[in-house]
Amino acid sequence: MSSSGRRLPTLSSAQARAADALVGERFGIPIDWLMAAAGWQVARMCRGRTAVVCGRGNNGGDGLAAARHLYRWGRLQSVACIDPEALTGPAARQAEALRRLGIPIRTDLDLAGAQVAVDALLGTGLARAPEGRYAEWIRALNAATVRVVAVDLPSGLEADSGRAHDPAVEADLTLTLGLPKPGLLEADGPRLSGEVWVADIGVPFEAYAAQGVEVP
């Protein structure tokens, strides 16, 4: 579960939200910085031409940050977002950075020419089955002949319980951010997550300790 071979503690969705809040409030680290770090880590896991598929939340922002790094490295095939106009906060700023680089953000899903797809549709806040275009895009990812890299956890999988909604992404690799989420180890998690790697994005260990989670 960790690149060092050591078993890491897990972080629930509530603990993850609380730790993220502390990062800015107590330690003065901008969430934008963590999002850029997450994007860099995701981009490192993508070998080949990559289509980045994003939702409206911070998980989508991580994907947009990954797209910027992939563009720099000559690996970006396309970027698609469910609703770019609905992005707010750090995710909106990641989208603006792409626009200033002249990188179009599509509102239709096109995986043509891609060897890898980044699943950045839904994150730890999921509590019900994906609907509408979220469901359509998840099914398209599962039907495509591309390697799927999920950001934090596969879209459609509940972070705490490991319960899979219908539909849920079937990832080849999951890059979970900061610390593993319990759902990756429970119920449907192992079946949907593929190979799991943990990415350090710079969250102070003190923010985890404040949630009762000690990192070895």
C-alpha positions in Angstrom: 0.0 0.0 0.0 3.0 2.3 0.1 5.9 2.8 -2.2 8.3 2.2 0.6 6.7 -1.2 1.4 5.4 0.0 4.9 1.8 -0.3 5.8 0.4 3.2 6.3 -2.6 4.2 8.4 -5.9 5.1 6.6 -7.6 8.4 6.6 -11.4 8.7 6.5 -13.2 11.2 4.4 -14.1 13.3 7.4 -10.5 13.2 8.6 -9.3 14.2 5.2 -11.5 17.2 5.1 -10.4 18.3 8.6 -6.7 17.8 7.7 -7.2 19.9 4.6 -8.7 22.7 6.6 -5.9 22.6 9.1 -3.3 22.8 6.3 -4.3 26.4 5.5 -5.7 27.6 8.9 -2.9 26.4 11.2 0.1 25.8 8.9 -0.5 28.5 6.2 0.0 26.2 3.3 -2.3 27.1 0.4 -4.6 24.4 -0.9 -3.6 25.5 -4.4 0.0 24.3 -3.6 -1.3 20.9 -2.5 -3.4 20.6 -5.6 -0.4 21.4 -7.8 1.6 18.8 -5.9 -1.2 16.2 -6.3 -1.3 16.9 -10.1 2.4 16.5 -10.4 2.2 13.1 -8.6 -0.7 11.9 -10.8 1.1 13.0 -14.0 4.2 11.0 -13.0 2.1 7.8 -13.1 0.9 8.4 -16.7 3.0 6.8 -19.4 1.8 7.7 -22.9 -0.7 10.1 -24.4 -3.2 10.9 -21.6 -6.8 12.1 -21.6 -7.7 13.8 -18.3 -11.4 13.4 -17.2 -12.5 15.8 -14.5 -15.5 16.5 -12.3 -16.6 19.8 -10.6 -14.8 19.4 -7.2 -11.3 19.4 -5.9 -10.8 15.9 -7.3 -11.3 17.5 -10.7 -8.9 20.2 -9.7 -6.2 17.6 -9.1 -6.9 16.3 -12.6 -6.6 19.7 -14.1 -3.3 20.2 -12.3 -2.1 16.9 -13.7 -3.1 18.1 -17.2 -0.8 21.1 -16.9 2.2 18.9 -16.0 1.3 16.4 -18.7 1.2 19.3 -21.2 4.7 20.4 -20.2 6.0 16.9 -20.7 4.3 16.4 -24.1 2.0 13.7 -22.9 -1.4 15.4 -22.8 -4.0 14.2 -25.3 -7.1 16.1 -24.1 -8.8 17.5 -21.0 -12.5 17.1 -20.4 -14.6 18.5 -17.5 -18.2 17.8 -16.7 -18.9 21.6 -16.1 -15.9 23.9 -16.2 -18.1 26.9 -15.4 -19.1 25.3 -12.1 -15.5 25.0 -10.9 -14.7 27.2 -7.8 -11.7 28.0 -5.7 -8.4 26.2 -6.4 -10.0 24.0 -9.1 -11.2 27.1 -11.0 -7.7 28.5 -10.7 -6.2 25.3 -12.2 -8.6 25.6 -15.1 -7.7 29.2 -15.6 -4.0 28.3 -15.8 -4.8 25.8 -18.5 -6.7 28.4 -20.5 -3.9 30.9 -20.3 -1.6 28.2 -21.7 -4.1 27.8 -24.6 -5.2 24.3 -23.6 -8.9 23.8 -24.4 -11.1 22.2 -21.7 -13.7 20.1 -23.5 -17.2 19.4 -22.2 -17.5 16.3 -24.3 -15.6 13.1 -23.6 -13.2 12.0 -26.4 -10.7 9.3 -25.6 -9.5 8.9 -29.2 -5.7 8.7 -29.4 -5.3 8.3 -25.7 -3.3 5.4 -24.1 -4.0 6.5 -20.6 -7.1 8.1 -19.0 -7.0 10.0 -15.6 -10.2 9.5 -13.6 -10.6 12.7 -11.6 -14.4 12.7 -11.7 -15.5 12.1 -8.1 -13.6 12.1 -4.8 -14.0 11.3 -1.1 -17.4 13.1 -0.8 -19.4 10.6 -2.8 -22.5 9.3 -1.0 -24.8 8.2 -3.8 -24.7 6.6 -7.2 -23.3 8.8 -10.0 -25.9 10.2 -12.3 -26.2 12.0 -15.7 -23.0 12.7 -17.5 -21.0 11.4 -14.5 -22.5 8.0 -15.0 -22.1 8.2 -18.8 -18.4 9.2 -18.5 -17.7 6.4 -16.0 -19.2 3.8 -18.3 -17.2 5.2 -21.2 -14.0 4.9 -19.2 -14.8 1.3 -18.4 -15.5 0.5 -22.0 -12.4 2.1 -23.4 -9.2 0.3 -24.2 -7.0 2.7 -22.2 -5.1 2.3 -18.9 -7.2 4.1 -16.2 -5.4 6.0 -13.4 -7.8 7.0 -10.7 -7.1 10.1 -8.5 -7.4 9.3 -4.8 -9.9 6.5 -5.4 -12.0 5.2 -8.3 -15.0 7.4 -9.0 -18.2 5.6 -7.7 -16.4 4.0 -4.8 -17.2 5.2 -1.3 -14.1 6.3 0.5 -14.9 5.0 3.9 -16.9 1.8 3.3 -15.5 0.5 0.0 -19.0 0.2 -1.3 -19.2 0.5 -5.1 -22.1 2.3 -6.6 -23.4 1.6 -10.1 -21.5 2.7 -12.1 -18.0 2.8 -10.7 -14.7 3.2 -12.4 -12.6 0.0 -12.8 -9.1 1.4 -12.4 -5.8 -0.2 -13.4 -4.0 2.0 -10.9 -5.2 4.2 -8.1 -2.9 7.0 -6.8 -4.3 7.8 -3.3 -3.3 11.2 -2.0 -1.6 11.8 1.3 -2.8 8.6 3.0 -4.8 5.6 1.9 -8.6 5.8 2.2 -10.3 2.9 4.1 -12.5 2.0 1.2 -9.6 1.0 -0.9 -9.1 -1.9 1.4 -12.7 -2.9 2.1 -15.6 -4.5 0.2 -15.4 -3.6 -3.5 -12.3 -1.4 -3.1 -9.6 -4.0 -3.9 -11.5 -5.1 -7.0 -11.9 -1.7 -8.4 -8.7 0.0 -7.4 -6.2 -2.0 -9.3 -2.6 -1.4 -8.2 -2.6 1.2 -5.3 0.1 3.7 -4.8 0.3 6.4 -2.1 1.5 9.9 -3.1 3.0 12.4 -0.6 1.6 15.8 -1.5 3.2 17.8 1.3 0.5 17.7 4.0 2.3 18.2 7.4 2.1 15.0 9.5 0.9 17.3 12.3 -2.3 17.8 10.4 -2.9 14.1 10.4 -1.9 13.8 14.1 -4.6 16.4 15.0 -7.1 13.8 13.6 -5.6 11.0 15.7 -3.7 9.5 12.8 0.0 8.9 13.4 2.2 8.5 10.3 5.2 6.1 10.9 
